[in-house]
């Protein structure tokens, strides 16, 4: 619905100043991240083994690519605002969308490389773990839990660090911008 609203109001001054291209990318990133809930809901009771072999490794891909798309779009948008507000020459600054998509492409490429290495080295696999202490009279386990598991966690740590860097870069500038704007407004008569 956000994408539809932005599209319908794309010619209004407010939407144009909010940079619709980045609004679309943020919405796309949120959609991709949200799609990670589909493989999270799969187990051997409602999906075949082949579907589980695909859904388990797709979970980190969907979430990470969506997250990286969202925050790199936010970072690119804030970087654009930063270039405009911190322009010391006071000349008109022209910044194209392609200029802002370059840092986004770099972050997504790094994310893609890490995810590819993780998937090639130790992908998530569906595991059914039976509880040892609860059996019926025929010696069948009564309780078990199914989940996607990877034996290597350092890939996840690297991805989380990449995401934290993008969040901190976004937050650091937005904080300094909001403080500088507040100080500027406070100095006005």
C-alpha positions, 0 to 999 in steps of 0.5 A, spaced: 500 500 500 505 504 501 508 503 494 501 505 491 500 511 495 507 513 493 506 512 486 499 515 486 502 522 489 509 521 486 508 528 483 506 532 489 512 536 492 512 532 499 513 525 495 518 528 490 522 531 496 522 525 500 525 521 494 520 516 491 526 512 488 528 510 495 521 509 498 520 504 493 527 501 495 525 501 502 519 498 501 522 492 497 527 491 502 521 490 507 518 486 503 524 481 501 525 481 509 518 479 510 518 473 505 523 470 510 517 468 514 515 463 509 521 458 510 520 459 517 513 456 518 515 450 514 517 443 517 517 436 515 509 436 517 507 441 512 513 440 507 517 435 503 524 434 504 526 437 497 522 444 499 525 444 506 532 443 502 530 449 499 527 453 504 532 452 510 538 456 506 533 461 503 531 464 510 538 468 511 538 470 504 531 473 504 532 476 511 539 479 509 538 481 502 532 485 504 535 488 511 541 490 507 536 493 501 532 497 506 538 500 510 543 501 504 537 505 501 536 509 508 544 510 508 544 512 501 538 517 502 541 520 508 548 521 504 544 525 499 541 529 504 548 530 507 551 532 501 546 537 500 546 540 507 554 540 508 555 543 502 560 549 504 560 552 497 553 554 497 552 552 490 547 548 487 549 540 488 546 535 483 546 528 486 543 523 481 540 517 483 545 513 480 550 516 484 546 514 491 545 507 488 553 505 488 554 505 495 548 501 495 550 496 490 557 495 494 553 493 500 549 488 497 555 485 493 558 484 500 552 481 503 551 477 496 559 474 497 558 472 504 551 469 503 554 465 497 560 463 501 556 461 507 551 457 502 557 453 499 560 452 505 555 450 510 548 451 508 542 451 513 539 444 513 532 442 516 534 437 523 529 434 527 531 433 534 527 428 538 527 429 546 530 423 549 526 423 555 519 422 553 517 416 549 510 412 549 509 405 550 512 402 544 518 406 545 517 412 540 518 419 542 512 423 543 516 430 543 521 433 538 523 439 535 524 441 528 529 447 525 534 449 520 541 449 523 548 451 520 554 448 524 558 455 522 556 461 525 561 466 523 558 467 517 552 470 521 557 474 525 560 477 519 553 479 516 551 482 523 557 486 523 556 488 516 548 490 518 551 494 524 556 498 520 550 500 515 546 502 521 551 506 525 553 510 519 546 511 518 544 513 525 551 517 526 549 522 520 542 522 522 543 524 529 548 529 527 544 532 522 538 532 527 542 536 532 545 541 527 538 542 524 536 543 531 541 548 533 540 552 526 533 553 528 534 555 535 539 560 532 533 563 528 530 570 531 
